[in-house]
Each structure stands twice: as C-alpha cells, then as structure tokens.
Amino acid sequence: MKARDILSDSKQERCIILAEYIIENNATVRSTAKQFGISKSTVHQDVTSRLEKLNPELHKRVGEVLKKNKEERHIRGGLATKLKYSR
C-alpha cells in the first residue's frame, strides 16, 4: 500500500468522524475545528467537498446542520457581544 493511499484513507475517516460529530452535537465548523485541533478550512473542506463524494447521505445531513447554524449565527454573535459588554 502506498503512502498516498494511507493518507487518503485517513482523510476519509476524518471526514466521516467530523460529520458525525457535527450532526450529533449540532456543532459549528468553528467549534468542531477547535474540538479536533484542526483548522476551520480543513473541517469545511472535509464536510462539504470530500464528504459529498464519500457519503452523499451523510453530506446531506451535515449540510442541514450547517445551514441551520448559518441562519442562527447573527443571534450567537449578538449574544457574544452582549456578554462581552455586560462583564
């Protein structure tokens, strides 16, 4: 087995692990990246582009969570600002 094949296998596993985490926890890309110690760009790339090719059904479910998070982000931002200035 080539090193490239092993790398692609680990990327596939990472995509699925990240997707399951996002679905189970209704997590954002940012919180998922922080939890796993990787960049937001990597998480986003994994759960959008790579996952779509690996597991379309899981990709669809993650997309629903990410869409919901995107719709709610202005609320979270407002709460963070309120908390910042109330201290």
C-alpha positions as a Markdown table, in Angstrom:
| # | Residue | x | y | z |
|---|---|---|---|---|
| 1 | Met | 0.0 | 0.0 | 0.0 |
| 2 | Lys | 1.3 | 3.4 | -1.0 |
| 3 | Ala | 1.7 | 6.3 | 1.5 |
| 4 | Arg | -0.7 | 8.3 | -0.6 |
| 5 | Asp | -3.4 | 5.6 | -0.2 |
| 6 | Ile | -3.0 | 5.6 | 3.6 |
| 7 | Leu | -3.3 | 9.4 | 3.6 |
| 8 | Ser | -6.5 | 9.3 | 1.6 |
| 9 | Asp | -7.9 | 6.6 | 3.9 |
| 10 | Ser | -7.2 | 8.8 | 7.0 |
| 11 | Lys | -8.8 | 11.8 | 5.2 |
| 12 | Gln | -11.9 | 9.7 | 4.5 |
| 13 | Glu | -12.1 | 8.5 | 8.1 |
| 14 | Arg | -11.6 | 12.1 | 9.3 |
| 15 | Cys | -14.4 | 13.3 | 7.1 |
| 16 | Ile | -16.8 | 10.8 | 8.5 |
| 17 | Ile | -15.8 | 11.5 | 12.1 |
| 18 | Leu | -16.2 | 15.2 | 11.7 |
| 19 | Ala | -19.5 | 14.8 | 10.0 |
| 20 | Glu | -20.9 | 12.6 | 12.8 |
| 21 | Tyr | -19.6 | 15.0 | 15.4 |
| 22 | Ile | -21.3 | 17.9 | 13.7 |
| 23 | Ile | -24.6 | 16.0 | 13.4 |
| 24 | Glu | -24.6 | 14.6 | 17.0 |
| 25 | Asn | -23.7 | 17.9 | 18.6 |
| 26 | Asn | -25.3 | 20.4 | 16.2 |
| 27 | Ala | -21.8 | 21.9 | 16.2 |
| 28 | Thr | -20.5 | 24.7 | 14.1 |
| 29 | Val | -17.5 | 24.4 | 11.9 |
| 30 | Arg | -15.5 | 26.6 | 14.3 |
| 31 | Ser | -16.4 | 24.6 | 17.4 |
| 32 | Thr | -15.6 | 21.3 | 15.5 |
| 33 | Ala | -12.2 | 22.6 | 14.4 |
| 34 | Lys | -11.4 | 23.6 | 18.0 |
| 35 | Gln | -12.5 | 20.2 | 19.4 |
| 36 | Phe | -10.3 | 18.3 | 16.9 |
| 37 | Gly | -7.4 | 20.7 | 16.9 |
| 38 | Ile | -7.5 | 21.4 | 13.1 |
| 39 | Ser | -8.3 | 24.4 | 11.0 |
| 40 | Lys | -11.8 | 25.7 | 10.1 |
| 41 | Ser | -10.8 | 25.4 | 6.5 |
| 42 | Thr | -9.9 | 21.7 | 6.9 |
| 43 | Val | -13.2 | 21.0 | 8.6 |
| 44 | His | -15.2 | 22.9 | 6.0 |
| 45 | Gln | -13.3 | 21.2 | 3.1 |
| 46 | Asp | -13.9 | 17.8 | 4.6 |
| 47 | Val | -17.6 | 18.1 | 5.3 |
| 48 | Thr | -18.5 | 19.8 | 2.1 |
| 49 | Ser | -16.3 | 18.7 | -0.8 |
| 50 | Arg | -14.8 | 15.4 | 0.3 |
| 51 | Leu | -17.8 | 14.1 | 2.2 |
| 52 | Glu | -20.1 | 14.6 | -0.8 |
| 53 | Lys | -18.1 | 12.1 | -2.8 |
| 54 | Leu | -17.7 | 9.6 | 0.1 |
| 55 | Asn | -21.2 | 9.5 | 1.6 |
| 56 | Pro | -23.9 | 11.7 | -0.1 |
| 57 | Glu | -26.5 | 10.9 | 2.6 |
| 58 | Leu | -24.2 | 11.9 | 5.5 |
| 59 | His | -23.2 | 15.0 | 3.4 |
| 60 | Lys | -26.9 | 16.0 | 3.1 |
| 61 | Arg | -27.4 | 15.6 | 6.9 |
| 62 | Val | -24.4 | 17.7 | 7.7 |
| 63 | Gly | -25.5 | 20.3 | 5.2 |
| 64 | Glu | -28.8 | 20.7 | 7.1 |
| 65 | Val | -27.0 | 21.3 | 10.4 |
| 66 | Leu | -24.6 | 23.8 | 8.7 |
| 67 | Lys | -27.5 | 25.6 | 7.1 |
| 68 | Lys | -29.3 | 25.9 | 10.4 |
| 69 | Asn | -26.1 | 27.2 | 12.0 |
| 70 | Lys | -25.6 | 29.8 | 9.3 |
| 71 | Glu | -29.2 | 31.1 | 9.8 |
| 72 | Glu | -28.6 | 31.4 | 13.5 |
| 73 | Arg | -25.1 | 32.9 | 13.5 |
| 74 | His | -26.3 | 36.5 | 13.8 |
| 75 | Ile | -28.1 | 35.6 | 17.1 |
| 76 | Arg | -25.0 | 33.9 | 18.5 |
| 77 | Gly | -22.9 | 37.0 | 17.5 |
| 78 | Gly | -25.3 | 39.3 | 19.3 |
| 79 | Leu | -25.3 | 37.2 | 22.4 |
| 80 | Ala | -21.5 | 37.1 | 22.4 |
| 81 | Thr | -21.4 | 40.9 | 22.1 |
| 82 | Lys | -23.9 | 41.3 | 24.9 |
| 83 | Leu | -21.9 | 39.0 | 27.2 |
| 84 | Lys | -18.7 | 40.9 | 26.4 |
| 85 | Tyr | -20.0 | 44.3 | 27.4 |
| 86 | Ser | -22.0 | 43.1 | 30.4 |
| 87 | Arg | -18.8 | 42.0 | 32.2 |
